[in-house]
Amino acid sequence: MPLESIIMFAVAAVFGLAGAWLLLQLRTPQGPARVYVYRMVGIMSLAAAIVLAFSATAMWRWSVQP
């Protein structure tokens, strides 16, 4: 596996964990502004993690010679 793919998977994991943590924080009562920010940033972080993971997988597969 190329180093670039490993780095992209690591960044995707960080984004995914951060997004999941923010969304899990919504289980406790929060103010309306904090709910809005946590929800938006959490969902966007999870989306970024998914896109980065897909991109890293594609780059990994393209770098492998058949």
C-alpha positions as CSV (number, residue, x, y, z in Angstrom):
1,M,0.0,0.0,0.0
2,P,1.4,3.4,-0.9
3,L,2.3,5.9,1.8
4,E,-0.2,8.4,0.3
5,S,-3.1,6.0,0.7
6,I,-2.1,5.3,4.3
7,I,-2.0,9.0,5.1
8,M,-5.4,9.5,3.5
9,F,-6.9,6.6,5.5
10,A,-5.4,8.1,8.7
11,V,-6.9,11.5,7.9
12,A,-10.3,9.9,7.1
13,A,-10.2,8.1,10.4
14,V,-9.5,11.4,12.3
15,F,-12.4,13.1,10.4
16,G,-14.7,10.1,11.1
17,L,-13.9,10.0,14.8
18,A,-14.3,13.7,15.2
19,G,-17.6,13.7,13.4
20,A,-18.9,10.8,15.4
21,W,-17.8,12.4,18.6
22,L,-19.6,15.6,17.7
23,L,-22.8,13.8,16.8
24,L,-22.7,11.7,20.0
25,Q,-22.4,15.0,22.0
26,L,-26.0,15.8,20.8
27,R,-27.4,13.1,23.2
28,T,-27.0,15.6,26.0
29,P,-29.0,18.8,26.2
30,Q,-27.2,21.7,24.4
31,G,-28.1,25.2,23.4
32,P,-29.6,25.8,20.0
33,A,-26.4,27.3,18.5
34,R,-24.3,24.4,19.7
35,V,-26.7,21.8,18.4
36,Y,-26.6,23.5,15.0
37,V,-22.8,23.7,14.9
38,Y,-22.3,20.2,16.2
39,R,-24.8,18.7,13.7
40,M,-23.4,20.6,10.7
41,V,-19.7,20.0,11.5
42,G,-20.4,16.4,12.5
43,I,-22.2,15.5,9.4
44,M,-19.6,17.3,7.2
45,S,-16.7,15.5,8.9
46,L,-18.3,12.1,8.4
47,A,-18.9,12.9,4.8
48,A,-15.3,14.0,4.4
49,A,-14.2,10.8,6.0
50,I,-16.2,8.7,3.6
51,V,-15.0,10.6,0.5
52,L,-11.4,10.4,1.7
53,A,-11.7,6.7,2.4
54,F,-13.1,6.1,-1.1
55,S,-10.4,8.2,-2.7
56,A,-7.7,6.4,-0.8
57,T,-9.1,3.0,-1.8
58,A,-9.2,4.1,-5.5
59,M,-5.7,5.4,-5.3
60,W,-4.5,2.2,-3.7
61,R,-6.1,0.0,-6.3
62,W,-4.8,2.2,-9.2
63,S,-1.3,2.0,-7.9
64,V,-1.3,-1.8,-7.9
65,Q,0.0,-3.2,-11.2
66,P,-2.2,-6.1,-12.5
